[in-house]
Amino acid sequence: MAPMKVYGWAVSPWMARVLVCLEEAGVEYEIVPMSRSGGDHRRPEHLARNPFGEIPVLEDGDLTLYQSRAIARYILRKCKPELLREGNLAESATVDVWVEVESHQLHPILRDIVVQCIINPYIGLDRDQAVVDENLAKLRPLLQVYESRLSSSPYLAGDHVSLADLSHFGFMRYFMASEYTGVVDDYPRVKAWWDALLARPSVKKVIAGMPPDFGMGSGKMP
Amino acid sequence: MAAVKVYGWAVSPYVSRALLALEEAGVDYELIPMNRGSGDHRTPDHLARNPFGQVPVLEDGDLTLFESRAIARHVFRKHKPELLGSGSLDRSAAVDVWQEVEAQQLHPAAGAVVVECVFAPFLGRARDQAAVDANVEKLRNVLRVYEARLAAHRYLAGDFLSAADLSHFPILHYFMGTEYAGVVLEGHPHVKAWWEDLAARPAARKVAEFMPLGGAAKKQQE
């Protein structure tokens, strides 16, 4: 069985979503590194793989997939289906709810803070503190909901880790490397949940390719 | 009294996504109307159902779900798994990709135009024409990909109707009621044919009754 191939830059939080799932599933894979600053994602050969010109892209035999959450679902469905709980209606629905919560509630907030605080300085843009503050104000009530959720169970969809938790990893990694990491200290169960994710071998492996400044501080623009 | 309840205002494209899934699956359900203007979504009763204070919420026996895409997945998984491509890794992957494409590529652009053109007046503000123009441009780029896809396949996930196609209906229904309908219909013969096919489905027609084009004002106030 040929290894799966993942195209992209390993510092990408979207790439991280896929890599964590590959690691959790114990799948043999290779990263095909691409250069964002070199515009690799806009070249014809990449557009042939993903007409939206984005990464990650997964190749598994004849199958080419894009959109990190779809790729994650495919990998887990094929190689570690218990992380989707698809055999159980209530549990799989709960996984799906929290995958969507990350996608539509938390992600936009973490992304905006990470862009303003970590990325902008390196690309010569001023931080817009108003944007940061606006997002922090939205973040706290959101974290309160997560705190309540995680007081019922150690993981978002129950007693065991699932895609719902893993899907949070990429953007949380960078948010927790920002100066606002302390915000999470006010939510002890969220903090414990995050620490439990960090302790997973899959996460340790993937985080090694994700310097907290996206590699930009050492001159390695992704 | 139906075992399945949906809470929300049906004028919402998110609520309608859930209703469309139930209609397509032929599931008996009860819509419990809520009033946005009265803040029904922020009452303790509703926050107990959905701590994010949003609609729709689905109650299916003991299971309470929120996030419209998770709700739709649950309904299909339980009643019409073929619409998720269940049982086939390739088909289910294709469905997941195009569900994510809707969520991440199409909805942000089409949704922004709909908010400005359809809902802004009733949110008490003027249309942001710059936002409309920018999002129409983004949508044009996205639709190029859809046209190519639908030129090669009858439906988004392949030769079969799926949850991915259905997920597009509510926001596109509203978009087609704006003066920008031509952005979708013109120059995209395959998208046009796909859209007309989708909109002609009895379930879509039923749900469209809840989303009157131009009648949104009256419904929002109710």
Interface residues (C-beta under 8 A of the other chain):
Chain A: P51 F52 L63 L65 Y66 Q67 R69 A70 R73 Y74 R77 K78 E86 L89 A90 S92 A93 T94 D96 V97 V99 E100 V101 S103 H104 Q105 L142 V145 S148 R149
Chain B: P51 F52 D62 L63 L65 F66 E67 R69 A70 R73 H74 R77 K78 L89 D90 S92 A93 D96 V97 Q99 E100 V101 A103 Q104 Q105 V142 R144 V145 A148 R149
